[in-house]
């Protein structure tokens, strides 16, 4: 079957536009390098949302920062600093502050622990800080993520079972 030239052009234009949108949503190269430095959280459901938060924060930085400051009780200068130098991805900053809130620690302690070194990724950080109730902490973080997505009017699959 032969497609008309206008149909081929429309398909190619769609591919070009889609690649442009994907490029806009992609994190900067320095952020991508930071992403490779550290392992995920160990929870596939949370990791997927944190990756999505990277894209959200690239477009709506102020709303993202406001969310962390207001609902995860993090100091704005800390969040701005962690995001500005590119050493932490937005999803990592969210996770650090959500983990701090869930564990009763200051966000600064988790951000500093992450920046001090990624040996063992977040699992290593949890072990070093003796945060051994990972299932409980991740359940709380999952609740925070769902609440954030609702405030952002962003779709989220809340019925998906979290990976353990």
C-alpha positions in Angstrom: 0.0 0.0 0.0 1.3 3.4 -1.0 0.8 6.4 1.3 0.1 9.8 -0.2 2.9 12.4 0.2 0.8 14.5 2.5 0.4 11.5 4.8 4.1 10.8 4.9 4.8 14.4 5.6 2.3 14.4 8.5 3.9 11.3 9.9 7.4 12.8 9.7 6.2 16.1 11.1 4.6 14.2 14.0 7.9 12.4 14.7 9.9 15.6 14.6 7.4 17.3 17.0 7.4 14.4 19.3 11.2 14.3 19.4 11.2 18.1 20.2 8.8 17.5 23.1 10.9 14.6 24.4 14.0 16.8 24.2 12.3 19.6 26.2 11.3 17.0 28.9 14.7 15.4 29.0 16.9 16.4 31.9 20.1 18.4 31.1 23.3 16.4 30.5 24.7 17.3 33.9 21.5 16.1 35.5 21.7 12.9 33.5 25.2 12.3 34.7 24.1 12.8 38.3 21.3 10.4 37.7 23.7 7.7 36.7 25.8 8.2 39.8 23.3 7.0 42.2 21.1 3.9 42.3 17.4 4.3 42.6 15.4 4.1 45.8 14.9 0.3 45.6 11.2 0.9 44.9 10.2 0.8 41.3 6.9 2.7 41.8 8.7 5.5 43.6 11.6 5.6 41.1 9.2 5.9 38.2 7.5 8.9 39.8 10.8 10.6 40.7 11.9 10.3 37.1 8.6 12.0 36.1 9.2 14.7 38.7 12.4 15.5 36.9 10.4 16.3 33.8 7.7 18.2 35.8 10.3 20.3 37.6 12.0 21.2 34.3 8.8 22.9 33.2 7.3 24.0 36.5 10.2 24.6 38.7 8.5 27.1 41.1 5.5 24.9 41.6 7.9 22.0 42.3 10.0 23.9 44.7 6.9 25.3 46.4 5.6 21.8 46.9 8.8 20.6 48.7 9.0 23.7 50.8 5.3 23.8 51.9 4.4 20.1 52.2 7.7 18.4 52.9 8.8 21.2 55.2 12.1 21.9 53.6 13.9 25.3 53.7 13.6 27.0 50.3 17.3 28.0 50.3 18.2 24.3 50.7 16.0 23.2 47.9 17.2 26.0 45.6 20.8 25.2 46.4 20.4 21.5 45.8 18.7 22.1 42.4 20.9 24.9 41.2 24.3 23.3 41.1 23.1 20.2 39.2 24.4 17.7 41.7 20.9 16.4 42.5 18.0 15.8 40.2 14.7 17.3 41.2 13.3 13.8 42.0 16.2 13.1 44.3 15.6 16.4 46.2 12.0 15.4 46.5 12.9 12.0 47.8 15.5 13.3 50.2 13.0 15.7 51.8 10.2 13.2 51.8 12.5 10.6 53.4 13.6 13.1 55.9 10.0 14.0 56.8 9.0 10.3 57.0 11.9 9.5 59.3 11.7 12.6 61.5 15.0 14.1 60.3 15.8 17.4 58.8 15.8 17.5 55.0 19.4 19.0 55.2 20.7 15.7 56.7 19.4 13.6 53.8 20.5 16.1 51.2 24.0 16.3 52.8 24.1 12.5 53.0 23.3 12.2 49.3 25.9 14.8 48.3 28.5 13.2 50.6 28.6 10.2 48.3 26.5 7.8 46.5 28.1 4.5 47.7 25.3 2.1 47.6 22.8 4.7 46.4 19.8 5.5 48.5 20.0 2.0 50.1 23.5 2.8 51.3 22.3 6.1 52.7 19.4 4.4 54.5 21.9 1.9 56.0 24.4 4.6 57.0 21.7 6.6 58.7 20.3 3.5 60.3 16.9 4.0 58.7 16.0 0.4 58.7 12.2 0.4 58.3 12.3 1.0 54.6 8.8 -0.5 53.9 7.2 2.0 56.3 9.2 4.9 55.0 8.4 4.1 51.4 4.7 3.7 52.3 4.8 7.3 53.7 6.7 8.6 50.8 4.2 7.0 48.4 1.4 8.9 50.2 3.4 12.1 49.8 3.9 11.5 46.1 0.2 10.8 45.5 -0.8 14.0 47.4 1.7 16.0 45.4 0.4 14.7 42.1 -3.1 15.5 43.1 -2.1 19.1 44.0 -0.3 19.4 40.6 -3.4 17.9 38.8 -1.0 15.4 37.4 -2.2 11.8 36.6 -1.0 9.0 38.7 -1.8 5.3 39.0 -2.5 4.9 42.7 -3.6 1.3 42.3 -0.3 0.1 41.1 1.3 -2.1 43.7 4.7 -0.7 44.9 7.7 -2.9 44.2 9.5 -4.1 47.4 
